């Protein structure tokens, strides 16, 4: 049996010292945990803020595109054209009573040439508001927009009076996003091109339909061709889809597929770097673990 009276004070307090060391260790661990928790909360707040900013960016983009599509649509509808807006795709669809084509031809039916003129006028009035200021500046030798290679040219008969973009209210603060590309998209029905036709297939035919409408628009409003994106590229472009994107499979309504769509692709305003969703997700995984959704 140990005689505690013979133990030194240090030996008698060994258990108390051990417990004190454990208590200090636990306190240190709790302190480290609190620090880690504060860092985690700070990082989570930063990611949440970026996600909120991304949502705001997307909302501003959608509002800008919707307004642009709606304003062009309203101008065409006043002239009696049926126009459909596919807001989620950024597409303005011109119906079969707006710009339609004879089977196998790249030129719109004659009665729709005037509709191309009206479309040109609407684009020239609305679109300059949604390009970068530098890209909206027309060359100094252009007055009414109908001067080609330094010489005045008479517009085709189907053209409307030149548009005046100054009559359109931009409201840049509310609708800040910019137009990067305006695609004129050509489409066909499912009938193969006839033997002897100068087009190899429907894909080539649809591309030429888009190119023809592009030329007709520029003939009325040359300034549209000179509108530039923030990267100094012309915003007006073309594409052809053949029969790959039909609006109907009803053979009795095949003419509805011989059409033109306008697709509006936007870019953020100058000085705004969009935080891509994938970048945010990558950052979350890197900071908080691969298992984070």
C-alpha positions as CSV (number, residue, x, y, z in Angstrom):
1,X,0.0,0.0,0.0
2,X,1.4,3.4,-1.0
3,X,1.9,5.9,1.7
4,X,0.7,9.2,0.2
5,X,2.5,11.1,3.0
6,X,5.8,10.1,1.4
7,X,4.9,11.3,-2.1
8,X,6.4,14.6,-3.2
9,X,4.0,17.4,-4.0
10,X,4.7,17.0,-7.7
11,X,4.0,13.3,-7.6
12,X,0.8,13.9,-5.7
13,X,-0.4,16.4,-8.3
14,X,0.5,14.3,-11.4
15,X,-3.1,13.4,-12.1
16,X,-4.2,17.0,-11.8
17,X,-1.5,18.1,-14.3
18,X,-2.6,15.4,-16.7
19,X,-6.2,16.6,-16.6
20,X,-5.1,20.2,-17.0
21,X,-3.2,19.2,-20.2
22,X,-6.2,17.4,-21.6
23,X,-8.4,20.4,-20.8
24,X,-6.0,22.7,-22.6
25,X,-5.9,20.4,-25.6
26,X,-9.7,20.3,-25.9
27,X,-9.8,24.1,-25.5
28,X,-7.3,24.5,-28.4
29,X,-9.3,22.1,-30.6
30,X,-12.5,24.0,-29.9
31,X,-10.7,27.2,-30.8
32,X,-9.4,25.8,-34.0
33,X,-12.8,24.4,-34.9
34,X,-14.3,27.9,-34.3
35,X,-11.7,29.4,-36.6
36,X,-12.4,26.8,-39.3
37,X,-16.1,27.4,-39.0
38,X,-15.7,31.1,-39.4
39,X,-13.5,30.6,-42.5
40,X,-16.1,28.2,-43.9
41,X,-18.9,30.6,-43.3
42,X,-17.0,33.4,-45.0
43,X,-16.2,31.3,-48.0
44,X,-19.8,30.1,-48.2
45,X,-21.0,33.7,-48.1
46,X,-18.7,34.6,-51.0
47,X,-20.0,31.7,-53.1
48,X,-23.6,32.6,-52.3
49,X,-22.9,36.2,-53.3
50,X,-21.5,35.1,-56.6
51,X,-24.5,32.9,-57.2
52,X,-26.8,35.8,-56.4
53,X,-24.8,38.0,-58.8
54,X,-25.1,35.3,-61.5
55,X,-28.9,35.1,-61.0
56,X,-29.0,38.9,-61.3
57,X,-27.0,38.8,-64.5
58,X,-29.2,36.1,-66.0
59,X,-32.3,38.1,-65.1
60,X,-30.8,41.3,-66.7
61,X,-29.9,39.2,-69.8
62,X,-33.5,37.8,-70.1
63,X,-35.1,41.2,-69.6
64,X,-32.9,42.8,-72.3
65,X,-33.6,40.0,-74.8
66,X,-37.3,39.9,-74.1
67,X,-37.6,43.7,-74.6
68,X,-35.7,43.6,-77.9
69,X,-37.8,40.7,-79.2
70,X,-41.0,42.2,-78.1
71,X,-40.3,45.6,-79.6
72,X,-39.4,44.2,-83.0
73,X,-42.4,41.9,-82.9
74,X,-44.8,44.8,-82.1
75,X,-43.5,46.8,-85.1
76,X,-44.0,43.8,-87.5
77,X,-47.4,43.0,-86.1
78,X,-48.6,46.5,-86.7
79,X,-47.9,45.9,-90.4
80,X,-50.0,42.7,-90.3
81,X,-47.4,40.1,-90.0
82,X,-47.8,37.1,-87.7
83,X,-44.6,36.8,-85.5
84,X,-43.9,34.4,-82.7
85,X,-41.4,35.0,-79.9
86,X,-39.6,32.1,-78.4
87,X,-38.1,33.9,-75.4
88,X,-36.3,30.9,-73.9
89,X,-34.4,30.4,-77.2
90,X,-34.0,34.1,-78.0
91,X,-35.8,33.5,-81.3
92,X,-38.2,35.7,-83.3
93,X,-40.0,33.3,-85.7
94,X,-41.4,34.8,-88.9
95,X,-44.6,32.9,-89.9
96,X,-45.6,31.8,-93.3
97,X,-47.5,35.1,-93.9
98,X,-44.3,37.1,-93.0
99,X,-41.4,35.7,-95.0
100,X,-42.1,32.5,-96.9
101,X,-40.5,30.8,-99.9
102,X,-41.6,28.9,-102.9
103,X,-40.6,25.3,-102.8
104,X,-37.0,24.9,-104.0
105,X,-36.3,28.6,-104.2
106,X,-34.0,30.8,-102.1
107,X,-36.0,34.0,-102.9
108,X,-39.0,35.0,-100.8
109,X,-42.4,35.0,-102.6
110,X,-42.8,38.4,-104.3
111,X,-45.6,39.6,-102.0
112,X,-43.3,39.1,-99.0
113,X,-40.5,41.3,-100.2
114,X,-42.1,44.3,-98.6
115,X,-42.1,42.4,-95.3
116,X,-38.4,42.1,-95.6
117,X,-38.3,45.9,-96.0
118,X,-40.4,46.3,-92.8
119,X,-38.2,43.8,-91.0
120,X,-35.1,45.8,-92.0
121,X,-36.6,49.0,-90.7
122,X,-37.6,47.4,-87.4
123,X,-34.1,46.0,-86.9
124,X,-32.4,49.2,-87.8
125,X,-34.5,51.2,-85.4
126,X,-34.3,48.8,-82.3
127,X,-31.0,46.9,-82.6
128,X,-28.5,49.8,-82.4
129,X,-29.6,50.4,-78.9
130,X,-28.3,47.0,-77.9
131,X,-24.7,47.1,-79.3
132,X,-21.7,48.7,-77.8
133,X,-21.4,52.4,-78.3
134,X,-18.4,52.0,-80.6
135,X,-20.2,49.3,-82.6
136,X,-23.2,51.5,-83.1
137,X,-21.3,54.4,-84.7
138,X,-21.8,54.5,-88.4
139,X,-19.0,55.6,-90.7
140,X,-19.0,59.4,-91.3
141,X,-19.7,59.1,-95.0
142,X,-23.1,57.6,-94.3
143,X,-26.1,59.9,-94.0
144,X,-29.3,58.1,-94.7
145,X,-27.6,54.6,-94.5
146,X,-27.9,54.0,-98.3
147,X,-24.5,54.8,-99.5
148,X,-22.4,51.9,-100.8
149,X,-18.7,52.2,-101.6
150,X,-18.9,56.0,-101.4
151,X,-21.8,56.2,-104.0
152,X,-25.4,56.8,-103.3
153,X,-27.6,53.9,-104.3
154,X,-31.3,53.8,-104.7
155,X,-32.9,51.3,-102.4
156,X,-35.1,48.5,-103.8
157,X,-38.7,49.2,-104.2
158,X,-39.7,47.0,-101.2
159,X,-37.7,49.1,-98.7
160,X,-39.3,51.4,-96.2
161,X,-38.1,54.9,-95.3
162,X,-34.8,54.7,-93.4
163,X,-35.2,54.0,-89.7
164,X,-34.3,56.6,-87.1
165,X,-32.7,54.8,-84.1
166,X,-32.9,58.1,-82.1
167,X,-36.7,57.6,-81.8
168,X,-36.2,54.4,-79.8
169,X,-35.6,54.7,-76.0
170,X,-32.7,52.6,-75.0
171,X,-32.9,52.7,-71.1
172,X,-29.4,51.2,-70.8
173,X,-29.6,51.1,-67.0
174,X,-32.6,48.8,-67.0
175,X,-31.5,46.8,-70.1
176,X,-27.7,46.7,-70.0
177,X,-26.8,43.5,-72.0
178,X,-25.5,43.8,-75.5
179,X,-26.2,42.0,-78.8
180,X,-23.3,39.8,-79.8
181,X,-24.9,38.1,-82.8
182,X,-28.1,38.4,-84.8
183,X,-28.4,35.2,-86.7
184,X,-30.7,35.0,-89.8
185,X,-31.6,31.3,-89.9
186,X,-33.0,29.7,-93.0
187,X,-35.2,26.6,-93.0
188,X,-36.8,24.2,-95.5
189,X,-39.6,21.6,-95.7
190,X,-38.7,17.9,-95.9
191,X,-39.1,17.7,-99.7
192,X,-35.7,16.9,-101.3
193,X,-34.4,19.4,-103.8
194,X,-35.4,18.4,-107.3
195,X,-33.0,16.9,-109.8
196,X,-31.3,19.6,-111.8
197,X,-31.8,22.2,-109.0
198,X,-28.7,24.3,-108.5
199,X,-28.7,23.5,-104.8
200,X,-27.1,20.2,-103.7
201,X,-29.5,19.6,-100.8
202,X,-31.9,21.3,-98.4
203,X,-29.0,22.4,-96.1
204,X,-27.5,24.4,-98.9
205,X,-31.0,25.8,-99.9
206,X,-31.7,26.9,-96.3
207,X,-28.3,28.6,-96.1
208,X,-29.0,30.5,-99.3
209,X,-32.4,31.6,-98.0
210,X,-30.8,33.1,-95.0
211,X,-28.1,34.7,-97.2
212,X,-30.7,36.2,-99.6
213,X,-32.7,37.7,-96.7
214,X,-29.4,39.1,-95.3
215,X,-28.7,40.8,-98.6
216,X,-32.2,42.2,-98.8
217,X,-32.0,43.6,-95.3
218,X,-28.6,45.2,-96.0
219,X,-29.9,46.7,-99.3
220,X,-32.5,48.6,-97.3
221,X,-30.5,49.4,-94.2
222,X,-26.7,49.2,-94.8
223,X,-26.1,50.5,-91.4
224,X,-27.2,47.2,-89.9
225,X,-24.3,45.4,-91.5
226,X,-21.9,47.8,-89.9
227,X,-23.2,47.3,-86.3
228,X,-20.4,45.6,-84.3
229,X,-20.2,43.5,-81.2
230,X,-18.0,44.4,-78.3
231,X,-15.3,42.4,-80.0
232,X,-15.6,44.4,-83.2
233,X,-17.3,41.7,-85.2
234,X,-20.4,42.3,-87.3
235,X,-23.4,41.2,-85.4
236,X,-25.4,40.2,-88.5
237,X,-24.8,36.7,-89.6
238,X,-26.5,33.7,-91.3
239,X,-27.0,30.0,-90.8
240,X,-29.0,27.2,-92.5
241,X,-30.7,24.2,-90.9
242,X,-32.4,22.5,-93.8
243,X,-35.3,20.4,-92.3
244,X,-33.6,19.7,-89.0
245,X,-35.8,22.2,-87.0
246,X,-39.3,22.0,-88.4
247,X,-42.3,23.8,-86.8
248,X,-44.7,21.1,-88.1
249,X,-44.6,17.6,-89.5
250,X,-48.0,18.0,-91.1
251,X,-47.5,17.6,-94.9
252,X,-50.5,19.9,-95.5
253,X,-48.7,22.7,-93.7
254,X,-45.3,22.1,-95.1
255,X,-45.0,25.7,-96.3
256,X,-44.7,26.8,-92.7
257,X,-41.3,25.2,-92.5
258,X,-40.0,27.2,-95.5
259,X,-39.3,30.2,-93.2
260,X,-36.8,32.5,-91.6
261,X,-36.0,32.7,-87.9
262,X,-34.0,35.5,-86.2
263,X,-31.9,34.3,-83.2
264,X,-30.5,37.0,-80.8
265,X,-27.4,36.0,-78.8
266,X,-26.3,38.5,-76.1
267,X,-23.1,39.3,-74.2
268,X,-22.6,41.1,-70.9
269,X,-22.1,44.8,-70.9
270,X,-18.5,46.2,-70.9
271,X,-17.0,45.8,-67.4
272,X,-19.2,42.9,-66.3
273,X,-17.4,39.6,-66.3
274,X,-20.1,36.9,-66.1
275,X,-19.5,34.3,-63.4
276,X,-20.2,31.1,-65.1
277,X,-22.3,28.5,-63.3
278,X,-19.6,25.8,-63.8
279,X,-16.9,28.0,-62.4
280,X,-19.0,28.5,-59.2
281,X,-19.7,24.8,-58.9
282,X,-15.9,24.1,-59.3
283,X,-15.1,26.6,-56.6
284,X,-17.6,25.1,-54.3
285,X,-16.1,21.6,-54.8
286,X,-12.5,22.8,-54.4
287,X,-13.3,24.6,-51.1
288,X,-15.8,22.4,-49.5
289,X,-15.2,18.9,-50.9
290,X,-16.0,16.9,-54.0
291,X,-19.2,15.6,-52.5
292,X,-20.8,19.1,-52.4
293,X,-23.5,19.3,-55.1
